[in-house]
Amino acid sequence: MSSTAWLLSAGFGVLMLIGVPFAFAIGIVVALSLWVQGIEPMLLPQTIMAGTQSFSLLAIPFFMLAGELMSAGGLSRRLVNVADVFVRHMTGGLGHVTVVAATIFAAISGSAPATTAAIGAIMIPAMAERGYSKPFAAALSVSAGVLAPLIPPSIAFVIWGVIAEQSIARLFSAGVLPGLIMAAGLMVVVYWHARRQSIPTQQRADRREIARAMRDGIWALLAPVIVLGGIYGGIFTPTEAAVVSCVYALFVGLFIEKRLKIEELPGIVWRSLKVTAIVMSIIVFSTGFGVLVAQEQLAPKLAAWLSANVHEKWIMLFMLNIAFFLLAAVMDEIAIMVVLGPLLIAIANSFQIDPIHFGAIIVTNVAIGMAAPPIGYCLFVGMAISGLRLNEIARVIWPFVGVMLVVLMLVTYVPGFSLALQ
């Protein structure tokens, strides 16, 4: 391998092992590679700026902000109340409430961390009071939160759509059925756990209580209808939908629910900006990484090697899923998509995989990575909310991860599973 290839692989790996933040590690190896090759250093800032010049990327900060506004404005609690009156009487009722509420909230925010935080903050204490162990409640909230990469509008699909130059609206539709089946699978685990632990059921809600919950929650329920209806109705793009989500959440929080205060807005904006900065720094530095990877022809060479040595598509997909799962255990999932995007696309093209189907495979892997130990992003959100240690949540999250892996196999080997709504 060339010196550049060694820097991009081994050098990057060493920086990660010694604890250098991911975005800085990428920036350092890119800068060193430019210096080794004698390339004009100004190429790095130019490449970084070029990496931000995509209209679709504007959806990320706005969806992040929408999630924060909806949580602070009380919409997440309204969603929980609506879910509660419909499923609380079932075995494992409060766990089912967590999954249903997270599914609806995911269809508003598009963000797994935001969904985990908004629903987990309400449901983890409530489940602990009703007889569930706190680690199980936290593991369920984390698992339900990672439905957001699959349920549209999904930030993960926006990022992959930009990387792969595919229709974001079509990618959104590819995640609907896998997301709903994954939610159903999580509810099966909850039912099994509740029966095994003899968790008491709650009284069925009467018609008056259901009507009251629906009336109080109508503004929260309208949010996904407006956002998704506008996208698929051709009224606005996914990026414009993110802005609409923010305006809607701000209006409802200030003037309908009246729980959102003007003086709280700077703090809400700051929290969303911090998360956005992490995501965008990874994306922009990875753009320079991708340019050098393309220059070294690493992606085409590996794709050619796979084509010559792996002749069965199902074997290649199986290897890809294993590699993605192992990488997600030690790397940020969005970073994997951005850094390895050209390589993954080259592999998919060499095996003639439908690009929308392939996008569904990648984002399903991303969803699993956000919940899988040891560094799943949403695991740390769950730890912060519950006050538990990583090993306490990790011990009980594996049945949920198992459900996600079953869905991944369906998405991978049954293309119609993700392409049914195309």
C-alpha positions, 0 to 999 in steps of 0.5 A: 500500500502507498503511504497515503493508504497507510495513513488513511487506514493504520494511522486513522486506527491508531488515533481512534485507539488512543481516544482522539475524537472521531472528527479530529482523527479524520481531519488529522489523517487527511491533513497528514496525507496532503502533506505527505503527497505535497498537495496544496494544504488549501485543498483541505478547507476547500474540500470541507466547504464543498462537503457542506454544500448540499441543500439536503444536509440542511434537514439535519439541524432543523430536525434536531431542533424540531425534536428539542422543541417538541420535547420541551413543548410537551408534545412528547407527553401528549403522545405518551398519553395517546398511546397509553389509552390504547395499549396499557391494558395489554400484558406489558402495557406500559412497555407497549406505550413506550414503543408506540409513543416512540414510533409516533415521535420518530415520525416527527423528529427523525432523530434517534437520540431525540426520540430516546431522550423525549420518550425515555425521560417520561417512560423510564421512571413510569415503568420503574414505578409499575414493576419493571426493572429500571435497566429493562425500562432503559433498554426498551427506551433505547431500543424504541428510540432507534426506530427513528432511523427507519421511520420517516423522516429519518436523518440517517436516510437524509445523510445516505441519500446525499452520499449515494445521490438517491431520492430521499423520499424513496429512501424514506418509504423504504424504511416504513415497513421495516420500522413498523415490523421492528416496533412490533418485534420490540412489543413481542419482547415486552409481552414475553418479559411482562408474562415472565415477570408477572407484571400487573396489567392496567385497567382498560381505558373507557371511551371518555378517557380515550376521547379526552386523550385524543382531543388533548393529543390532536396537535401532537398527532397532526405533526407527522401527518403534516410533515409526511403528508407534505413530503409525499404530497409534493408540497415540500421537500424533506429539507423544507419539511424539517423547517415546517416541523420547527415552525409547527413545534414552536407554534404549538409549544408557545401558543397551544400547549403554552409550556414552551417559554421564550426564555427557554429558546436559547438553551433549546437551540444550543442543545440542538446545535451541539448535536448538529455540530458533532454530526456535521463535523464528521460529515465535512472532514469525511468528505476530504477522507473520501476524496483521498480514498477515491484518489487511491482507488481503494473502493474500486479495488476492494469492490473488484476483489469481492467481485472476483472472489465472492460470487454469491450476492447473499454471501457478500451481503452477509459479510457486509452485515457482519462487518457493519455490526462489528464496526458499529461496536467501535465507530459512530454509525453516521461516520461509517456511512460517510467514510465508507460510503464510496466503498459501499456503493461500489460494492453494491454496484458491482453486485447490481443491488437496487440502490434503494434496497441497499440504502434500507440495508445500510440504515437498518444497520445504522439503527442497530448500531445506535443501540448495540453495546459498547458505544451505541449513541442512544445507549449513552442517552439512556444512561444519562436519563436513567442514571445507570451504568453501561453494563446494567443496560447492556445486559438486558438489551440483547433480546431487543438487538436480536429482534433488530437483527431478524429485521435486518435479515428480512431487509437484506434477503427479501428486497420486497420487504423494503421496496413494497411502498415504492 
